[in-house]
Amino acid sequence: MKQLPKKALLIIFFLLVVFTRFYNLAGTARFTRDESSDLVRMHEYYQNRQLSLIGPISSEKDKVFSSLSYYLIMPFAIAFDFTPVSPVYGMAFMGVLTAIMLLCLVRKINKKYLLFAGSLITIWFPLVLVSRWAWNPHFVIFWAAFALLLYEYRKKIGWLSFLLIGLSFGAMFHHHYVAIFTTAPFLTLISIPYLQKKEFKPVLFMLAGYIMPHLLFVLFDMKNPPGLFFGRYLTGGNTPVIETELNLSVVWTHLLRNIPVYLETFVQNIVLQYVFAFSLLALVIKELKSHTYRTITWVLPATFIIVGGVFLNDFQMRYVYSSVLFIFVWLLFPRKEKFNKFLAKLIIAVLILGSLLTIKQQLTVAPVPPSMRILTQASQIIIDTIQANSLNNANVAALSSPDDAPLAERYRDYIKMKNTGLREHSEYDVSEHLFVISTASDEVLRNDKSYAMIAFKDKKLREVFNVDSQWKVFWYGTD
């Protein structure tokens, strides 16, 4: 009978994690040009049975990332026919795996925190966010969880755990380059005790595992000079990513820029951010006296991105994702000092409260309208109409609506991927048919001053398709 409550709590935990990761994904997951271009590239790799290191490319075309994320979620894209939401199902699945690994970490480090920390895992803002948005930087938390779980069970697993720890941290670099600000310090710090005891094997295995994923970039650049990864940065002169004119004023300005973004990643509410920051600082100061090495080992990798980010031209929440689990694990450690224990629990409670304030919005509101559901349905209407009427020279636009991309690149990517021809966005003037996705009326659209409507403001409105109560697809064209 004593085991029944534990099993029941475990089931509740699993159901809550699945719910917060999978509920209403089509209505809330972000789908911008970044995600649509990723989907097109994944579809191309699958059709051509192609293996490539080239993955996401930034909208400015100045950064190229590894394709590892593509191959991790491609099975889900295939299973759901490369619909916009299909990669997000893969992210949600990995989010569930991440939550399970974190619960195992809690059980290994401090069983007394199982219910407390388990509650945080189910709704914590960054964990839910990365699980509901198929974007390259969001994979770093999964790999961090896997690596830290291996580290805590290293004595049971043996030498293989050290190789896998290095590989997992190296994989984080594939998803976002700034992960090196977290992984390199942590690997260095955990290697020190082994080096002091002259136990070189664990260090060598971690180093070998860490180097291997990085070597793929080197080999690619050597094979394809001047390269797209390291070679591009080494031979391309100043890059738009790195701040090239550092002085004390810039350093101070960047620190003041980085700290609020760092705090925002952990908790969104501004008042709770102050409580989190001062409680964390107080705990660090206290712990440095009683647990110096442990505190440095976990807090330095967790916060070094704030300093490392000084060298970057901008600083975004995604730069902090590789750091969040190091704070999480550090808070779990058993503490004898009552005040330290209180501070650790206070910080976790703040994170839980902050997540409770954001979870409803994460599960119900689309951050970039229209939602994936609307976009998919509208695209399918256009595909069906073009194919049923054997239309040539059709084009698409998104006008007079909350959609901030009037050229409709996301629709264009998806429709073309479904083997349905469209004119380019530079060819509105030679198109014979125009499909407009909008929340406005025909009268408003005909008065729209955009380039897309110039050639169609006097054309016949052939049909209006209702997507939902707000969104419609207008078909303008010749008979």
C-alpha positions as CSV (number, residue, x, y, z in Angstrom):
1,M,0.0,0.0,0.0
2,K,2.9,2.4,0.7
3,Q,4.0,2.1,-3.0
4,L,0.5,3.1,-4.3
5,P,0.9,6.9,-3.6
6,K,4.3,6.9,-5.2
7,K,3.0,5.2,-8.3
8,A,0.0,7.5,-8.4
9,L,2.2,10.5,-8.2
10,L,4.5,9.2,-10.9
11,I,1.5,8.7,-13.2
12,I,0.2,12.2,-12.4
13,F,3.7,13.6,-13.1
14,F,3.8,11.8,-16.5
15,L,0.3,12.9,-17.5
16,L,1.0,16.5,-16.6
17,V,4.3,16.5,-18.5
18,V,2.6,15.0,-21.6
19,F,-0.3,17.5,-21.3
20,T,2.0,20.6,-20.9
21,R,4.2,19.4,-23.8
22,F,1.5,18.2,-26.3
23,Y,-1.7,20.1,-25.6
24,N,-2.8,22.5,-28.4
25,L,0.5,22.5,-30.3
26,A,-1.1,23.4,-33.6
27,G,-2.8,26.4,-32.0
28,T,0.3,27.8,-30.1
29,A,3.6,26.6,-31.6
30,R,5.6,29.3,-33.4
31,F,5.9,28.9,-37.1
32,T,7.9,31.7,-38.8
33,R,10.1,31.7,-41.9
34,D,12.8,30.0,-39.8
35,E,10.6,27.1,-39.1
36,S,9.1,26.9,-42.6
37,S,12.5,26.9,-44.3
38,D,13.7,24.2,-41.9
39,L,10.6,22.1,-42.8
40,V,11.3,22.5,-46.5
41,R,15.0,21.5,-46.0
42,M,14.0,18.5,-44.0
43,H,11.6,17.4,-46.6
44,E,14.2,17.8,-49.3
45,Y,16.7,15.7,-47.3
46,Y,14.1,13.0,-46.8
47,Q,13.1,12.9,-50.5
48,N,16.6,12.8,-51.7
49,R,17.7,10.4,-48.9
50,Q,20.4,12.9,-48.2
51,L,22.8,13.2,-45.3
52,S,24.2,16.7,-44.9
53,L,25.8,18.7,-42.1
54,I,24.1,21.8,-43.3
55,G,21.1,22.6,-41.2
56,P,19.3,25.8,-40.2
57,I,20.5,29.0,-41.8
58,S,19.8,32.3,-40.2
59,S,17.5,34.7,-41.9
60,E,20.4,37.1,-42.4
61,K,22.3,34.2,-44.1
62,D,25.3,34.9,-41.9
63,K,25.1,31.8,-39.7
64,V,24.9,28.1,-40.6
65,F,24.1,25.5,-38.0
66,S,24.4,21.7,-37.9
67,S,21.6,19.5,-39.3
68,L,21.5,17.4,-36.2
69,S,18.2,18.8,-35.1
70,Y,16.7,17.9,-38.5
71,Y,17.5,14.2,-38.2
72,L,16.4,14.1,-34.5
73,I,12.8,15.2,-35.4
74,M,12.6,14.0,-39.0
75,P,10.8,10.7,-38.0
76,F,7.9,12.8,-36.6
77,A,7.9,15.0,-39.7
78,I,7.7,11.9,-41.8
79,A,5.0,10.3,-39.6
80,F,2.8,13.4,-39.9
81,D,3.4,14.1,-43.6
82,F,5.6,17.2,-43.1
83,T,2.8,19.4,-41.9
84,P,3.9,22.5,-40.0
85,V,3.1,21.0,-36.6
86,S,4.9,17.6,-37.3
87,P,8.4,18.7,-36.2
88,V,6.8,20.1,-33.0
89,Y,5.5,16.7,-32.1
90,G,9.2,15.6,-32.1
91,M,10.1,18.5,-29.8
92,A,7.3,17.7,-27.5
93,F,8.4,14.0,-27.3
94,M,11.9,15.1,-26.5
95,G,10.5,17.5,-23.9
96,V,8.8,14.5,-22.2
97,L,12.1,12.6,-22.3
98,T,13.9,15.6,-20.8
99,A,11.4,15.9,-18.0
100,I,11.8,12.1,-17.2
101,M,15.6,12.5,-17.1
102,L,15.3,15.5,-14.8
103,L,13.1,13.6,-12.4
104,C,15.7,10.8,-12.4
105,L,18.3,13.4,-11.6
106,V,16.2,14.7,-8.6
107,R,15.7,11.1,-7.4
108,K,19.5,10.5,-7.6
109,I,20.6,13.8,-6.0
110,N,17.9,14.5,-3.4
111,K,14.8,12.3,-3.0
112,K,13.3,14.7,-0.5
113,Y,12.8,17.2,-3.3
114,L,11.0,14.8,-5.6
115,L,7.5,16.3,-5.2
116,F,8.8,19.9,-5.0
117,A,11.2,19.8,-8.0
118,G,8.9,17.4,-9.9
119,S,6.2,20.1,-9.7
120,L,8.6,22.6,-11.2
121,I,9.6,20.2,-14.0
122,T,6.0,19.9,-15.2
123,I,5.4,23.6,-15.8
124,W,8.8,25.4,-15.7
125,F,8.7,28.1,-18.3
126,P,11.9,27.3,-20.3
127,L,11.2,23.6,-20.3
128,V,7.7,24.0,-21.6
129,L,8.8,26.7,-24.1
130,V,11.5,24.6,-25.8
131,S,9.2,21.6,-25.9
132,R,6.5,23.4,-27.8
133,W,8.6,25.1,-30.5
134,A,10.7,23.2,-33.1
135,W,13.8,25.5,-33.3
136,N,17.4,24.5,-33.4
137,P,18.5,26.2,-30.1
138,H,15.8,24.4,-28.1
139,F,17.6,21.0,-28.3
140,V,20.4,22.1,-25.9
141,I,18.3,21.5,-22.8
142,F,17.7,17.8,-23.9
143,W,21.4,17.2,-24.3
144,A,22.3,19.0,-21.1
145,A,19.8,16.8,-19.2
146,F,21.2,13.6,-20.7
147,A,24.8,14.6,-20.0
148,L,24.1,15.6,-16.4
149,L,22.1,12.4,-15.8
150,L,25.1,10.4,-17.1
151,Y,27.4,12.4,-14.8
152,E,25.4,11.7,-11.7
153,Y,25.3,7.9,-12.6
154,R,28.9,7.8,-13.8
155,K,30.1,5.4,-11.1
156,K,27.4,2.8,-12.1
157,I,27.9,3.1,-15.8
158,G,31.7,3.3,-15.9
159,W,34.0,4.7,-18.6
160,L,31.4,4.8,-21.3
161,S,29.5,7.5,-19.3
162,F,32.5,9.9,-19.7
163,L,32.6,9.4,-23.4
164,L,28.8,10.0,-23.7
165,I,29.0,13.1,-21.4
166,G,31.6,14.6,-23.8
167,L,29.5,13.6,-26.9
168,S,26.3,15.1,-25.4
169,F,28.0,18.4,-24.5
170,G,29.5,18.5,-28.0
171,A,26.1,17.9,-29.5
172,M,24.9,21.1,-27.7
173,F,27.4,23.1,-29.8
174,H,25.7,21.7,-32.9
175,H,22.4,23.3,-31.9
176,H,23.8,26.6,-30.7
177,Y,27.4,27.8,-30.7
178,V,27.1,29.8,-27.5
179,A,26.7,26.5,-25.6
180,I,30.5,26.4,-25.5
181,F,30.3,29.1,-22.7
182,T,28.6,26.5,-20.5
183,T,30.0,23.2,-21.5
184,A,33.7,24.0,-21.7
185,P,33.8,25.5,-18.1
186,F,31.8,22.6,-16.6
187,L,34.0,19.9,-18.3
188,T,37.1,21.7,-17.1
189,L,35.9,22.0,-13.6
190,I,34.7,18.4,-13.2
191,S,38.1,17.2,-14.7
192,I,40.1,18.8,-11.9
193,P,39.6,16.2,-9.2
194,Y,40.5,13.4,-11.6
195,L,43.6,15.2,-12.7
196,Q,44.6,15.8,-9.1
197,K,44.3,12.0,-8.4
198,K,46.1,11.3,-11.7
199,E,43.1,9.5,-13.1
200,F,43.5,10.5,-16.7
201,K,41.1,8.0,-18.4
202,P,37.8,9.8,-17.5
203,V,39.2,13.2,-18.6
204,L,40.5,11.7,-21.9
205,F,37.2,10.1,-22.6
206,M,35.3,13.3,-21.9
207,L,37.7,15.3,-24.0
208,A,37.5,12.8,-26.9
209,G,33.7,12.8,-26.8
210,Y,33.6,16.6,-26.7
211,I,36.0,17.0,-29.6
212,M,34.3,14.5,-32.0
213,P,31.2,16.6,-32.7
214,H,33.3,19.7,-33.2
215,L,35.6,17.8,-35.7
216,L,32.7,17.3,-38.0
217,F,32.7,21.1,-38.7
218,V,36.4,21.1,-39.3
219,L,36.2,18.1,-41.7
220,F,33.3,19.7,-43.6
221,D,35.2,23.0,-44.0
222,M,38.4,21.2,-45.1
223,K,36.4,19.3,-47.7
224,N,34.4,22.4,-48.8
225,P,36.8,25.4,-48.7
226,P,36.6,28.0,-47.5
227,G,33.9,26.3,-45.4
228,L,30.6,27.3,-43.8
229,F,31.4,26.7,-40.1
230,F,34.8,27.4,-38.5
231,G,36.4,28.3,-41.8
232,R,33.9,31.0,-42.5
233,Y,34.6,32.7,-39.2
234,L,38.3,32.3,-39.3
235,T,38.7,33.6,-42.9
236,G,35.8,35.9,-43.1
237,G,37.2,38.8,-41.1
238,N,34.8,40.6,-38.8
239,T,31.5,38.7,-38.3
240,P,28.2,40.3,-37.4
241,V,27.9,38.0,-34.4
242,I,31.0,39.2,-32.5
243,E,31.4,42.6,-31.0
244,T,34.6,44.0,-32.5
245,E,34.8,47.3,-30.6
246,L,35.0,46.4,-27.0
247,N,35.7,49.0,-24.3
248,L,34.7,49.5,-20.7
249,S,31.5,51.4,-21.8
250,V,30.5,48.6,-24.2
251,V,31.3,45.9,-21.6
252,W,29.1,47.7,-19.0
253,T,26.3,48.3,-21.4
254,H,26.3,44.6,-22.5
255,L,26.3,43.4,-19.0
256,L,23.3,45.5,-18.2
257,R,21.7,44.1,-21.3
258,N,22.5,40.5,-20.6
259,I,21.4,40.2,-16.9
260,P,17.7,41.0,-17.5
261,V,17.6,38.5,-20.4
262,Y,19.3,35.9,-18.2
263,L,16.7,36.4,-15.5
264,E,13.8,36.5,-17.9
265,T,14.8,33.0,-19.1
266,F,14.2,31.5,-15.7
267,V,11.1,33.5,-14.7
268,Q,9.0,36.0,-16.7
269,N,7.5,38.1,-13.9
270,I,9.6,41.2,-13.2
271,V,8.9,41.2,-9.5
272,L,9.8,37.5,-9.2
273,Q,12.9,38.1,-11.2
274,Y,14.2,40.4,-8.4
275,V,13.4,37.8,-5.7
276,F,15.1,35.1,-7.8
277,A,18.2,37.2,-8.5
278,F,18.8,38.3,-4.9
279,S,18.0,34.9,-3.4
280,L,20.3,33.2,-5.9
281,L,23.1,35.8,-5.1
282,A,22.6,35.3,-1.4
283,L,22.8,31.5,-1.7
284,V,25.9,31.7,-3.9
285,I,27.7,33.9,-1.3
286,K,26.7,31.5,1.5
287,E,27.6,28.4,-0.4
288,L,31.0,29.7,-1.5
289,K,32.0,29.6,2.2
290,S,30.8,26.1,3.0
291,H,30.9,24.3,-0.4
292,T,33.4,26.3,-2.5
293,Y,34.3,23.8,-5.2
294,R,30.8,22.5,-5.6
295,T,29.4,26.0,-6.0
296,I,32.0,27.1,-8.5
297,T,31.6,23.8,-10.5
298,W,27.8,24.4,-11.0
299,V,27.3,28.2,-10.7
300,L,30.2,29.3,-13.0
301,P,28.9,27.3,-16.0
302,A,25.4,28.4,-15.2
303,T,26.3,32.1,-15.2
304,F,29.3,32.4,-17.5
305,I,27.1,33.2,-20.5
306,I,26.4,36.6,-18.9
307,V,30.1,37.5,-19.1
308,G,30.6,35.6,-22.4
309,G,27.7,37.4,-23.9
310,V,29.6,40.7,-23.6
311,F,31.5,39.7,-26.7
312,L,28.2,39.2,-28.7
313,N,26.4,41.9,-30.6
314,D,23.1,40.8,-29.2
315,F,21.8,38.7,-26.4
316,Q,18.7,36.6,-26.6
317,M,16.9,34.1,-24.3
318,R,18.0,31.2,-26.4
319,Y,21.6,31.9,-25.5
320,V,20.8,31.1,-21.9
321,Y,19.1,27.7,-22.4
322,S,22.3,25.7,-22.2
323,S,22.8,27.2,-18.6
324,V,19.4,26.6,-16.9
325,L,19.8,23.0,-15.9
326,F,23.1,23.7,-14.0
327,I,21.2,26.1,-11.7
328,F,18.5,23.5,-11.4
329,V,20.9,20.7,-10.4
330,W,22.8,22.9,-8.0
331,L,19.6,23.8,-6.1
332,L,18.8,20.1,-5.6
333,F,21.9,19.3,-3.5
334,P,21.3,18.4,0.1
335,R,22.2,21.3,2.5
336,K,22.7,21.1,6.2
337,E,22.6,24.9,6.8
338,K,19.0,25.9,7.5
339,F,19.2,29.3,5.9
340,N,20.9,27.8,2.7
341,K,18.2,25.2,2.5
342,F,15.5,27.8,2.9
343,L,17.0,29.9,0.1
344,A,17.2,26.9,-2.3
345,K,13.6,26.1,-1.6
346,L,12.6,29.7,-2.0
347,I,14.2,29.9,-5.4
348,I,12.4,26.7,-6.6
349,A,9.2,28.1,-5.2
350,V,9.7,31.4,-7.1
351,L,10.3,29.4,-10.3
352,I,7.1,27.4,-9.7
353,L,5.1,30.5,-9.0
354,G,6.5,32.3,-12.1
355,S,5.7,29.3,-14.3
356,L,2.1,29.1,-13.0
357,L,1.7,32.7,-14.1
358,T,2.8,31.8,-17.7
359,I,1.6,28.3,-18.3
360,K,-1.9,29.2,-19.4
361,Q,-0.6,31.6,-22.1
362,Q,1.9,29.0,-23.3
363,L,-0.8,26.5,-23.8
364,T,-3.4,28.8,-25.4
365,V,-1.9,31.7,-27.2
366,A,-0.1,31.7,-30.5
367,P,3.0,34.0,-30.2
368,V,3.1,34.6,-34.0
369,P,-0.3,34.8,-35.7
370,P,-1.8,33.0,-37.4
371,S,-1.5,29.7,-35.6
372,M,-0.2,26.6,-37.3
373,R,-3.7,25.2,-37.5
374,I,-4.9,28.3,-39.4
375,L,-1.8,28.3,-41.6
376,T,-2.1,24.6,-42.5
377,Q,-5.9,24.8,-43.2
378,A,-5.5,27.9,-45.4
379,S,-2.6,26.4,-47.3
380,Q,-4.6,23.2,-47.9
381,I,-7.5,25.3,-49.3
382,I,-5.1,27.0,-51.7
383,I,-3.5,23.6,-52.7
384,D,-6.9,22.0,-53.3
385,T,-8.2,25.0,-55.3
386,I,-5.1,25.2,-57.5
387,Q,-5.1,21.5,-58.2
388,A,-8.9,21.2,-58.7
389,N,-9.0,24.0,-61.2
390,S,-5.6,23.3,-62.8
391,L,-4.5,26.9,-62.2
392,N,-1.3,28.3,-63.6
393,N,0.5,31.4,-62.6
394,A,-1.0,31.6,-59.1
395,N,0.4,33.6,-56.3
396,V,-0.2,34.1,-52.5
397,A,-0.1,37.0,-50.1
398,A,-1.1,37.7,-46.4
399,L,-2.6,41.2,-46.2
400,S,-4.6,43.4,-43.8
401,S,-4.3,40.9,-40.9
402,P,-2.2,40.3,-37.8
403,D,0.2,38.3,-40.0
404,D,3.3,40.5,-40.2
405,A,4.7,38.7,-43.3
406,P,2.7,40.1,-46.3
407,L,4.7,38.1,-48.9
408,A,3.3,34.9,-47.2
409,E,6.7,33.1,-47.3
410,R,5.5,30.5,-44.8
411,Y,2.5,29.6,-46.9
412,R,4.6,29.7,-50.0
413,D,7.2,27.2,-48.6
414,Y,4.5,24.7,-47.5
415,I,2.4,24.9,-50.7
416,K,5.5,24.4,-52.9
417,M,6.6,21.5,-50.7
418,K,3.3,19.8,-51.6
419,N,4.1,19.9,-55.3
420,T,1.8,22.8,-56.0
421,G,3.3,25.5,-58.2
422,L,3.3,29.2,-57.2
423,R,4.8,32.3,-58.7
424,E,7.6,34.0,-56.7
425,H,6.8,37.1,-54.5
426,S,8.6,39.2,-57.1
427,E,6.1,38.1,-59.8
428,Y,2.7,39.4,-58.6
429,D,2.4,41.6,-61.6
430,V,2.5,38.6,-64.0
431,S,0.4,36.3,-61.9
432,E,-3.1,35.4,-63.1
433,H,-4.5,34.3,-59.7
434,L,-3.9,35.6,-56.2
435,F,-4.9,33.9,-53.0
436,V,-4.9,36.3,-50.0
437,I,-5.0,35.1,-46.4
438,S,-6.6,37.8,-44.3
439,T,-9.0,38.8,-41.5
440,A,-10.3,41.8,-43.4
441,S,-13.0,42.2,-46.0
442,D,-12.9,42.3,-49.8
443,E,-13.4,46.1,-49.7
444,V,-10.4,46.6,-47.4
445,L,-8.2,44.3,-49.4
446,R,-9.0,46.1,-52.7
447,N,-7.8,49.3,-51.0
448,D,-4.6,47.7,-49.7
449,K,-1.6,49.5,-51.1
450,S,0.7,46.5,-51.1
451,Y,2.6,45.4,-54.2
452,A,0.7,42.1,-54.2
453,M,-2.7,43.8,-54.7
454,I,-1.9,46.4,-57.3
455,A,-2.5,44.1,-60.2
456,F,-5.6,42.5,-58.6
457,K,-7.6,45.4,-57.0
458,D,-9.9,45.4,-60.0
459,K,-9.9,41.7,-60.7
460,K,-12.8,39.4,-60.0
461,L,-13.2,37.9,-56.5
462,R,-13.9,34.3,-57.6
463,E,-14.4,32.8,-54.1
464,V,-14.0,33.3,-50.4
465,F,-13.1,30.4,-48.2
466,N,-13.7,30.5,-44.5
467,V,-10.8,29.1,-42.5
468,D,-12.4,30.0,-39.1
469,S,-14.5,32.8,-37.8
470,Q,-11.8,35.4,-38.4
471,W,-9.4,34.1,-41.1
472,K,-10.4,33.8,-44.7
473,V,-8.8,32.9,-48.0
474,F,-9.8,35.3,-50.9
475,W,-9.3,34.0,-54.5
476,Y,-8.8,36.8,-57.0
477,G,-8.3,36.1,-60.6
478,T,-9.4,35.9,-64.2
479,D,-12.1,33.6,-65.5
